[in-house]
Amino acid sequence: MNKEISRQSRQELTEAIRERYSTASKLEKARILDEFVAMTGYHRKHAIRVLCSSDQRGPVERTCGTRIYDEAVKETLIVLWESSDRICGKRLKAVLPILVEAMERNGHLDLDSEVRSRLLQMSASTIDRLLAQVRQQAKGRRRKRNAPKKASKQIPVRTFSDWDEPVPGELEIDFVVHCGDSTSGVCIHSLVATDVCSGWTEAVPLLAREQSLVVEALAAVCGRFPVPVIGFNSDNDSAFINDTLLDYCQKENLKFTRSRPYQKNDQAWVEQKNGAIIRRFVGYDRFSGVVAGKLFGQLYLAIRLYVNYFQPSSKLLEKTREGAKVTRRYSKPMTPADRLLEHPMVLDKHKEDLRSRLPQLDPLALLHRIRDTQAALAALASPGQTNRPGKDLDEFLAQLSRLWQAGEVRPTHRKAKDTPRHWRTRPDPFEDVWPEILYWLSESPDATAKSLFERLMSDYPGKFTEGQLRTLQRRVKEWRHVMARELVFGCKEPEDDLMPTCL
């Protein structure tokens, strides 16, 4: 109701009610006050003060007095505040006499005596009050930082029941770690990607489990895959669930989902290939370093062709349970390449690429390459183990009919008597000078460890003892062994010998 009464009407109403209110009894005053508040919209305490006022003109409005600190004083104060690097009022009050004198002495200010006196008599609270609006405008509006969303909150969950009718190109990805019996230290990780629809499997070795390397490995998988990749489904490993991989999938327009934590069955397709392919061909030894990474890369290039073109597998079509009895129905065994060739959603150009590649592959040459690389990996994991296949493809073919008599045919699964130790029990004495030793070896590959040790003793007197010569000899021997393996296996492309000799 207060919005419908003008100020003049309120004053007239106040004058009419004031005299009756002053002579009324206590109960009548309460009733008059209720009506007056309802009509004017005043607060009850304010209404009492208005009705009890002796001034017939109503409440007196306050008028502003003369300003003590005018604009000239304020502008000078702003200059002094900026000159003092915007300090607070208490500190500025203390330094004002010195600051004003210094600025006048150097010709920066020429203050009127009245302005100068008012500046010096100004209190710290007045300084803060006059500078409040200036500080607020100078500070600007603070940007509100939105808390970044966790990557796991942006990636949808996909369970095993959501794979009813997968299309080619929907991949499950996972890591296989080659750490042996201990997870400490740095070792090689295999990034495995399996197509849920066809079972086509790709693997890429990583020297370390790192986000940017994962993105590069997935890009390599997309380039090798026979059909366009639609998306990835991973577990909750931090190397997968991060902004780096999420941004990559969004940039490449790839669908990215994840499984439920601690639910291995959500990734049953790739988990099966981890054992049936990766562990079957590589084994469980510990591998690390660039040389082992190159061997892994050669092995996986041969495995992808051998497994996807010549290794049929059965897919689970249906599983029913009747009480304690579980019945499973499987599809007929087919290779991943055959499944892609029969799928109606695979384009004809991709099918033609698959058909044209198959006649060029020699399964025996692929298997020979796999066994040869497995032997190199086994020798790298256990230097005392020397089990190599035939020297050439014909000798390897001649041995196939008798290999069953030797038992385990995969070199990576044969265990040496003494497993080499890969951990240290004391600090490495040659860690700081090892790059220098490598430089000396590159200049003189035939230099003996003893001559290198004598050179170290001469260049670093007092740092090494005679008992450390044997350690350097073992280190140089290992380096020569690794370099020999790199020269033999690191420079030869793995697919050179995969084609039949008749081509």
Helices and strands as residue ranges (DSSP letters): H 7-23, H 26-40, H 44-52, H 71-83, H 89-105, H 113-121, H 124-139, H 151-154, G 160-162, E 170-178, E 188-195, E 201-206, H 211-224, E 231-234, H 243-251, E 255-258, G 264-267, H 268-273, I 274-279, H 280-282, H 290-310, E 316-322, E 325-330, H 336-342, H 348-357, G 358-360, H 363-381, H 393-399, G 403-406, G 411-413, H 434-443, H 449-459, G 466-468, H 469-489
